[in-house]
Amino acid sequence: MTTFRISRRRLMQAAAIVPILGAPAIVRRANAQSSFDWKRYAGEKIDVALTKTPRNDYFQSVEHEFTELTGIEVSSEQIPEQQARQKQVIEFASGSPTFDVTNISLAVMKRLAGKGQWLEDLRPMLDDPEQTAPDFDFADISRGGVAFSTQADGRMDTLPCSLDYFLLYYNKELFEQAGVEFPTSMDDIVQVAAKLTKPENNVYGFVSRGLKNANVPVWMNLLFGQDIDALDAGGKLMTDTDEAIWAANLYRTLNKDYAPPGTIGFNWSECQTTFTQGYAAMWLDSTAWARAMEDPAKSRIAGKVGYGVMPAGPKASASAIFAEGIGIARGSKKKGPAWLYLQWYLNKKNQSMLVQTGAGSSARISPFKDPAVIENSPLPRAYFDMLVKSIDIGRPGLPDIIPVTEFRDTFGVALTNMIGGAEAAPELKAATEAFRPILEKSEKA
């Protein structure tokens, strides 16, 4: 079972709606007798707004299977992450969103979506044997994923559709040529990066996100190595502590001294290109991008990629988790057809294919226990070994607060300044003082 660092209060709230056996009682009874019909809404059409990711490339490619199953036509689009968040804020504020179904980043948008009640509470549909397929198997969805999808008031307004873990990708060929081993600690990452940085050959030891806002999860994962989060259990900011400064200095060193020129403007996509073209020896980022590593059409280093569990920090081993949910707009007039789409999206076949192809890491448990998934995957067994170990050290990658975007913006600027040469301690202290009133105002509201 996945181990998550979430508050006791959050776990208790999730437990209030998720019994120990996993699924609501009515859903379990529905398995024995059900009048469920996939064709119930045949002839309807739904609009789906998806975040641009490899997993949604997969879902769009098999959308015809949903239409064949249900008779429901789907009009879907993929929108880059930042633009998708802006679109959601604007459209939900209007009260009449143009989509029936949408993805949300639970690490970033969960509290905002909950406060605005953007999405439909899914529990009544889960409990309705006419609406929920008897083989949906809610109990197969990890407890951690359910906790991510559960709001503070107990509403479950999304289903967790993926859980991605941070890892350290590495170029095995470059490591072998230099005679270095995979780092066993966060401090060792620096030593290895120094040995592998060869600017004269256009090769650098390390790459990670430098773009403001996008860079904060990298710093957070380093911070977890000190066994602390951005906020303590009482809600106090820990972002200018000695531990936070240590993590920021590590981030600064890796990205200032051993990353390619221009990394200050890199998001994950630029990092991926740099790594897959052989210009960086290590890349710290998410399992969400693994599939491209082994695609010869996209990667010069296909077959040469190592998948390393995040090295341990001074006090803890941790992998930052980022969960994505999928939900139904409260303003939708197609909630029945939309609920069928959610069930199809989360079915075992689709979730197994996400894992098998490397397009994403399922919130379901069963794919990781299926030998066929591993055997038929273009990704090596080392990827699955890394994933299983990462599940055991998973830790939510961002604080569960309403102003997550402001948190990422404020501290993201500080981190970007550090890549440019600024010292970590004053940057973090200034960012903490700037963000504190934003956090306090959001909590009062």
matplotlib code that plots the C-alpha trace (Angstrom):
import matplotlib.pyplot as plt

x = [0.0, 1.3, 2.7, 1.8, 2.8, -0.6, -2.0, -4.0, -6.9, -6.9, -6.8, -9.6, -11.7, -11.0, -11.7, -15.1, -16.2, -13.9, -14.5, -11.6, -12.7, -12.2, -15.6, -18.8, -21.2, -23.8, -21.1, -20.0, -23.6, -24.0, -21.5, -24.0, -27.0, -27.0, -29.2, -26.2, -26.2, -23.2, -25.6, -27.9, -26.9, -26.3, -26.5, -25.3, -22.2, -19.8, -16.9, -13.7, -10.9, -7.7, -4.3, -1.5, 0.4, 1.6, -1.3, -3.9, -2.2, -3.1, -6.7, -7.3, -5.9, -8.4, -11.4, -13.2, -13.4, -15.5, -17.8, -18.1, -18.9, -21.4, -22.6, -21.5, -19.6, -16.6, -15.1, -11.8, -8.9, -5.5, -4.4, -0.8, -0.8, -0.5, -3.1, -5.4, -5.3, -6.1, -8.9, -10.5, -10.4, -12.0, -14.6, -15.7, -15.9, -18.4, -20.7, -21.1, -17.9, -17.8, -16.7, -18.4, -15.3, -11.8, -8.5, -7.2, -3.9, -4.7, -1.4, -2.2, -5.9, -7.6, -8.3, -9.3, -11.7, -13.1, -13.6, -15.4, -17.3, -16.4, -16.9, -19.7, -19.6, -19.1, -20.3, -24.0, -23.1, -20.6, -23.4, -25.9, -25.9, -27.6, -24.9, -21.7, -20.5, -20.4, -16.8, -15.5, -13.8, -13.4, -11.4, -8.6, -7.9, -5.2, -6.1, -3.6, -5.2, -8.6, -7.2, -5.9, -9.3, -11.2, -12.0, -11.8, -15.6, -15.7, -16.8, -15.0, -15.2, -12.6, -11.4, -7.5, -6.5, -2.7, 0.0, 3.4, 6.6, 9.8, 12.9, 16.4, 16.8, 20.4, 22.4, 24.0, 26.4, 27.8, 28.0, 29.9, 32.3, 33.2, 33.4, 30.9, 28.1, 24.6, 24.5, 23.2, 22.6, 21.5, 25.0, 26.4, 24.3, 26.6, 29.8, 28.6, 27.3, 30.7, 32.5, 30.1, 30.0, 32.0, 31.1, 33.6, 31.6, 28.3, 27.5, 26.3, 26.0, 22.5, 19.3, 16.1, 13.4, 14.7, 11.6, 9.9, 6.8, 7.8, 11.0, 9.4, 8.6, 12.3, 13.3, 10.5, 11.8, 15.2, 13.6, 11.9, 15.4, 15.5, 12.2, 10.2, 7.5, 6.9, 4.4, 4.6, 1.6, 0.4, 0.5, 3.7, 5.9, 9.2, 10.5, 13.3, 14.6, 18.1, 16.8, 15.0, 18.2, 20.2, 17.8, 17.9, 21.7, 21.7, 19.3, 21.4, 24.6, 23.2, 21.5, 24.0, 27.2, 26.3, 23.3, 23.2, 23.1, 19.6, 18.3, 16.8, 14.0, 13.5, 10.3, 10.0, 9.7, 13.0, 14.7, 13.3, 14.7, 18.1, 18.3, 16.9, 19.4, 22.3, 23.3, 22.6, 23.7, 21.0, 17.5, 15.4, 11.7, 8.5, 7.7, 5.1, 7.7, 9.3, 7.7, 9.7, 12.9, 12.7, 11.2, 14.0, 12.1, 12.3, 15.3, 18.9, 19.6, 16.8, 18.0, 20.7, 18.4, 18.7, 15.7, 16.9, 15.0, 15.4, 18.6, 18.3, 18.7, 20.4, 17.2, 14.8, 14.2, 11.3, 9.8, 7.6, 4.1, 1.9, -1.7, -4.1, -7.8, -10.6, -14.0, -17.4, -18.2, -21.1, -22.6, -22.6, -26.0, -24.4, -23.5, -24.7, -22.6, -19.7, -19.7, -19.5, -16.5, -14.8, -15.4, -14.0, -11.0, -10.3, -11.0, -8.4, -7.5, -6.7, -4.9, -2.8, -1.9, -0.7, 1.7, 2.7, 3.5, 5.1, 2.6, 1.7, 1.6, -1.8, -3.8, -5.0, -3.1, -3.7, -1.4, 1.7, 0.8, 0.2, 3.2, 1.8, 2.1, 5.8, 6.5, 4.8, 6.1, 8.7, 10.1, 12.7, 12.1, 14.4, 11.6, 9.1, 11.5, 12.1, 8.4, 7.6, 10.3, 9.1, 5.6, 6.9, 8.6, 5.9, 5.2, 2.8, 5.0, 3.3, 1.6, -2.2, -3.1, -5.4, -2.8, -0.5, 0.0, 1.2, 3.4, 5.0, 5.3, 6.8, 9.4, 9.9, 11.2, 13.6, 14.9, 15.3, 17.3, 19.6, 20.4, 21.4, 23.8, 21.7, 22.3, 19.8, 19.2, 18.2, 16.1, 14.1, 13.7, 12.3, 10.0, 8.7, 7.9, 6.2, 4.1, 3.1, 0.3, -1.0, -1.3, -2.8, -5.4, -6.4, -6.8, -9.0, -11.2]
y = [0.0, 3.5, 5.5, 9.2, 12.1, 13.7, 15.2, 13.1, 15.4, 14.8, 11.0, 11.1, 13.2, 10.7, 7.7, 9.2, 8.4, 5.5, 2.4, 0.1, -2.2, 0.6, 1.1, 2.6, -0.1, 0.4, 0.1, -3.2, -4.5, -3.3, -5.9, -8.6, -7.0, -4.1, -2.5, -0.6, 0.0, 1.4, 2.4, 4.3, 7.7, 6.6, 9.5, 12.1, 14.2, 15.5, 18.1, 17.2, 19.6, 17.6, 18.7, 18.2, 15.1, 11.8, 10.0, 12.1, 11.5, 7.8, 8.6, 10.6, 7.8, 5.3, 7.6, 5.7, 2.8, 4.8, 5.8, 2.2, 1.1, 3.8, 5.4, 8.8, 11.2, 12.9, 16.2, 16.6, 19.0, 19.0, 22.3, 23.0, 23.0, 26.7, 27.7, 24.9, 26.3, 29.8, 28.5, 26.7, 29.7, 31.9, 29.4, 28.2, 31.8, 32.4, 29.7, 28.2, 26.3, 25.1, 21.5, 18.7, 16.9, 18.3, 17.3, 19.3, 19.2, 18.1, 19.4, 22.9, 23.4, 21.1, 23.6, 26.3, 24.0, 22.9, 26.4, 27.4, 24.1, 23.9, 20.1, 17.7, 15.5, 12.0, 10.0, 9.9, 8.4, 6.0, 4.8, 4.4, 0.9, 2.2, 4.7, 2.8, -0.3, -3.4, -4.1, -0.5, -1.8, 1.4, -0.6, -1.0, 2.8, 3.5, 5.0, 7.8, 8.6, 8.8, 11.0, 13.4, 13.5, 14.2, 17.7, 18.9, 18.8, 15.1, 15.7, 13.6, 15.9, 14.1, 10.6, 10.3, 9.4, 9.4, 9.5, 10.6, 10.3, 12.2, 10.2, 10.7, 9.7, 9.1, 8.4, 5.0, 5.4, 8.7, 7.1, 4.1, 6.3, 8.3, 5.3, 6.7, 5.1, 6.2, 8.7, 7.2, 10.6, 14.1, 15.4, 12.7, 14.1, 17.2, 15.1, 13.0, 16.1, 17.7, 14.7, 14.4, 18.1, 18.6, 21.9, 21.4, 18.4, 20.1, 17.7, 18.8, 16.8, 17.8, 19.4, 20.4, 23.0, 26.5, 28.4, 30.3, 28.5, 25.2, 24.9, 24.8, 21.0, 20.3, 22.3, 20.7, 17.2, 18.3, 19.8, 16.5, 15.0, 17.0, 15.4, 18.6, 20.2, 23.8, 24.1, 22.3, 20.6, 23.9, 25.7, 27.6, 28.3, 26.4, 27.9, 30.0, 27.4, 26.1, 22.9, 24.9, 27.0, 23.8, 22.5, 25.8, 25.8, 22.3, 23.4, 26.5, 24.6, 21.9, 24.4, 27.2, 25.2, 21.9, 22.6, 23.7, 27.4, 28.7, 26.4, 29.4, 29.3, 25.5, 23.8, 20.0, 19.9, 21.7, 19.5, 16.4, 17.5, 18.2, 14.9, 12.7, 14.4, 13.3, 16.8, 16.1, 13.1, 13.4, 14.8, 15.2, 15.1, 13.1, 9.5, 11.2, 11.7, 8.2, 7.0, 9.4, 8.1, 4.8, 6.1, 6.1, 8.6, 11.1, 10.0, 9.6, 7.6, 5.1, 1.9, 3.8, 5.4, 4.6, 5.0, 5.8, 6.1, 9.6, 9.6, 10.0, 13.4, 13.8, 12.8, 11.1, 9.3, 10.8, 11.0, 14.0, 12.9, 14.8, 13.6, 14.6, 14.2, 14.1, 15.5, 16.7, 20.4, 21.3, 23.4, 20.4, 19.3, 16.0, 14.6, 11.0, 10.7, 12.5, 9.9, 7.1, 8.8, 9.0, 5.3, 4.4, 6.7, 4.9, 1.4, -1.3, -1.8, 1.9, 2.3, -0.8, 0.6, 3.9, 2.0, -0.5, 2.3, 4.6, 7.3, 7.7, 6.1, 4.7, 5.6, 2.0, -0.7, -3.7, -2.6, -2.9, -6.5, -7.6, -9.5, -8.9, -5.2, -5.4, -8.0, -6.1, -2.7, -0.9, 0.4, -1.8, -3.7, -1.1, 1.4, -0.7, -1.5, 2.2, 2.9, 0.3, 1.7, 5.2, 4.4, 3.4, 6.9, 9.0, 12.5, 15.1, 17.5, 20.8, 22.1, 21.6, 25.3, 27.5, 29.9, 27.2, 29.2, 32.2, 29.9, 28.6, 32.0, 33.6, 30.9, 30.2, 33.7, 33.2, 30.0, 31.6, 34.4, 31.8, 30.3, 33.8, 34.0, 35.3, 33.8, 31.3, 32.5, 36.2, 35.1, 32.6, 35.0, 37.6, 35.2, 33.8, 37.3, 38.1, 35.0, 34.8, 37.5, 35.8, 32.5, 34.1, 35.9, 32.7, 30.8, 33.5, 33.6]
z = [0.0, -0.8, 2.0, 1.9, 4.1, 4.6, 7.7, 10.2, 9.8, 6.0, 6.5, 8.9, 6.5, 3.7, 6.0, 6.8, 3.2, 2.3, 4.5, 5.3, 2.5, 0.0, -1.8, -0.6, 0.6, -2.2, -4.8, -3.4, -3.3, -6.9, -8.0, -7.2, -8.8, -11.2, -13.9, -15.2, -18.9, -20.8, -23.7, -21.4, -22.9, -26.5, -28.9, -26.4, -26.9, -24.2, -24.3, -22.5, -21.6, -20.9, -19.7, -22.3, -21.1, -22.6, -20.8, -22.5, -25.8, -25.0, -24.0, -27.1, -29.3, -27.8, -27.5, -30.2, -27.8, -25.4, -28.2, -29.4, -25.8, -25.0, -28.2, -26.7, -28.9, -27.4, -28.4, -26.5, -26.5, -24.8, -23.3, -22.0, -18.2, -17.4, -20.0, -18.8, -15.2, -16.5, -18.6, -15.7, -13.4, -16.0, -17.1, -13.7, -12.5, -15.4, -14.0, -17.5, -18.4, -22.0, -21.0, -19.1, -18.0, -17.0, -15.4, -12.5, -10.8, -7.3, -6.0, -7.4, -7.9, -5.4, -2.6, -5.1, -6.9, -3.6, -2.3, -5.5, -5.7, -9.3, -9.6, -8.9, -5.8, -7.3, -4.2, -5.2, -8.6, -7.0, -4.7, -7.6, -9.1, -12.2, -12.8, -11.7, -13.5, -11.3, -12.3, -11.6, -8.5, -6.5, -3.9, -6.4, -6.3, -3.8, -0.5, -1.1, -4.4, -2.7, 0.0, -2.7, -4.3, -1.1, -0.1, 3.5, 3.8, 2.7, -0.9, -3.5, -6.5, -8.6, -9.2, -9.0, -12.5, -12.0, -9.4, -10.6, -8.6, -8.9, -9.8, -11.1, -14.7, -15.7, -18.9, -18.3, -21.2, -19.8, -16.3, -17.7, -19.8, -16.7, -14.4, -11.9, -9.9, -9.4, -6.4, -3.2, -1.5, -2.5, -1.7, -4.0, -6.9, -6.8, -6.8, -9.8, -11.7, -11.3, -12.8, -15.7, -16.7, -19.9, -21.5, -24.2, -25.3, -24.8, -22.0, -18.5, -15.3, -14.4, -15.6, -13.9, -14.2, -13.8, -15.0, -12.1, -10.7, -12.5, -10.5, -7.0, -7.1, -7.6, -4.6, -2.6, -3.4, -2.1, 1.0, 1.8, 2.2, 5.4, 6.5, 6.5, 4.4, 3.4, 6.3, 9.6, 11.2, 12.7, 9.4, 10.0, 7.0, 7.1, 3.9, 5.5, 8.0, 7.9, 6.2, 3.5, 2.9, 2.6, -0.1, -1.9, -1.9, -3.3, -6.0, -6.7, -7.1, -9.4, -11.7, -11.6, -11.9, -13.6, -15.8, -19.5, -20.4, -20.5, -17.8, -16.0, -18.6, -18.7, -17.9, -18.0, -21.8, -22.3, -19.7, -21.5, -24.8, -23.3, -21.6, -24.5, -26.9, -24.7, -23.4, -19.7, -17.6, -15.0, -14.9, -11.8, -12.7, -12.9, -14.0, -16.3, -19.0, -19.0, -22.2, -24.4, -23.0, -24.8, -28.1, -30.7, -32.7, -29.8, -27.9, -28.9, -25.7, -26.0, -24.3, -22.4, -19.8, -16.1, -13.7, -10.2, -7.0, -5.6, -3.6, 0.2, 1.9, 5.3, 7.2, 4.9, 1.6, -0.3, -3.8, -4.5, -5.6, -8.0, -8.5, -11.2, -10.8, -13.3, -12.6, -13.9, -14.0, -11.7, -14.5, -17.0, -18.3, -19.3, -15.9, -16.7, -19.9, -18.2, -15.3, -17.9, -19.3, -15.9, -15.3, -18.8, -18.2, -14.9, -16.0, -15.4, -19.0, -19.6, -16.3, -17.0, -20.4, -18.9, -16.8, -19.5, -22.0, -19.5, -20.3, -16.6, -13.2, -12.3, -9.2, -9.3, -7.5, -9.8, -12.7, -10.6, -9.7, -13.3, -14.8, -18.3, -17.9, -17.1, -19.7, -22.5, -21.7, -23.8, -20.6, -18.8, -15.6, -13.9, -14.4, -12.6, -9.8, -9.3, -9.3, -6.7, -4.4, -5.0, -4.0, -0.6, -0.1, -1.7, -0.3, -1.7, -3.7, -2.8, 0.3, 0.6, 0.5, -1.5, -2.9, -4.4, -7.5, -5.5, -3.5, -6.6, -8.2, -5.1, -4.3, -8.0, -8.5, -5.6, -7.0, -10.5, -8.9, -7.3, -10.6, -11.7, -8.7, -5.8, -2.3, -1.1, 2.5, 1.8, -1.2, 0.9, 3.8, 1.4, -0.3, 3.0, 4.2, 1.0, 1.0, 4.6, 4.4, 1.3, 3.1, 6.2, 4.2, 2.3, 5.5, 7.1, 4.0]

ax = plt.figure().add_subplot(projection="3d")
ax.plot(x, y, z, "-o")
ax.set_aspect("equal")
plt.show()
